[in-house]
Amino acid sequence: MRKVERSIDDYQDILDISRPKSLNRPLMERSKRAAQFAPFSAVVGYDTAVGELARYTQEKKILDETQKSIIDETLRKIEQKLQQIGAVKVKIVFFEADRYKEGGQYVTHIGDVEKIDVFNQKISLVGKDKINIDDVYSIDM
């Protein structure tokens, strides 16, 4: 294929012509014209998928018997105080499983315990969903 070289002299006849204007339509605003050239993503959802893979999750730690007994003892003390005074303020660290991928994260919550359901193994916090007792990593009054 032969390459054709052109110079500005080849376009002298059209260089000074003004751009055509429509008689039927008003000029488009500059911001709307710029929107025509906005970035286009050919692969929809790719950035979201990459971000999801890059998001860090932790594995749930397995507690030893000593840690479990400390949590059980603290829960018993909280239950006794609940019967006496009502809600008990605690600092609780628990594992929250990730909804979309394996693993999760450890969450620290400071709030009031309103009920401990031993039968269903749940701790009810004021203004928060119930926490599974098996997911508790530490709890302090």
N, C-alpha and C positions, 0 to 999 in steps of 0.2 A: 504494500500500500504506500502510495506516495504522499508525503507530508506537504501540505500547502502552507506556505508562510504568508502571513498577512501583515500589513502595516496600518498605521492610523490613516494613512492617505486613502486606503480602500474604503473608509467610512466617512469621509469628508461630506458627502452629500446628505447624511442623516444626523450629523453631530449637533447641528443647531436647531433641529426640529423640536418643538415642545411636545410634551407627552399628551396623548389623547385624553380628552375629558368626556364623560358621559353626559348627555343632555337629559337623560331620564333618571339618573341616580345621583344622590349627593356624594361628595368625597368621603371615603371611609376614614374614621378617626385613626390617628397614628397608633394608639394603643391596641386597637382591634386589628390593624394590619400586622403588628408585631406578634399578636397571638397566633397568627397563621404559621409562624415559624418556631413555635414552642417545641421543646424536646419531645420526642416520640419514643415510647418504649415498645419495641417489637415483641418482647417476651414479657407478657403481663404476669405480675406476681413474682418475678425472679428476685427482685431486691428484697421482698418480704421473706422469701424462702431462704435466701442467704443470711439475712438477719436472724431468722429463727434458728438456723444451724449454728450461728456464731454465739447465740445467747447461752450464757453459762448456767449450768445446773449442778447441784451437788448430790452425792449419794447420801442416803439416810444412814446415819451412824448407828451401830448396834451397841446398846448399853450393856454394861456388865451387871452382875447381880447387886453389887454395892450401890451403883447409881440408881438401879430400879428400886431398891429398898429405901433410899433417901427420898425419891419421888413419892413412893407410897406413904411414907411417914409424913411428909409435908402435906399430902392430900388429906390424910386423916386429921391433921391439925386444922386444916382449912375447913373441913367438914364440921368439926366441933365448933369452930368460931362462927360458921354459917348458922348453926342452930341457936347460938347465943345472940349474935349481933346482926345477922343478915349478910349483906355482901361483904366480901373480904378483898382488899386490894392486894394484887400479886404482880410479880414480874415473871412472865412465862416465856420460855424459848421452846418453840416447837417446829417440827418439820412440816412444811406445806408442799404436798406433791404438785408437780407441774401438770397442767391439764393437757399439754400438747406433746410433751416428750418425756423420756425416762428421767427420773431424778426429781429434783425440786430445790427448795431453798429453806434455810432456817430463818424463822421470823421471831423477833422479840416483840412482845406485847405487854404493856403495862396497863392494867385495868382491874375491874372488879369481877370476881367470880360470884355468880348468883346461884349456881347449882352444880353438884357433882353427881352424875348419874352412873352409879357403880354397875348397874345391870347392863346398860348399853355402852359402858366404858367411854363416856363423854364428859367434858367439862364445858359448862355454859358460862360464857363471859357476857357482861352487860354490853350491848351494842356490837357484838361480834358473833360470828357463827360458832357452832360448837366445835370443840377441839377433841380429837381422838386421844385418849390417855396414852395409847401406844406411841403416839407421835411426839409426846412431851420429852424434851431433852433436859430441861431444868425448870424448876419452879421455886420462887422465893417469895416470902411474905414480907 
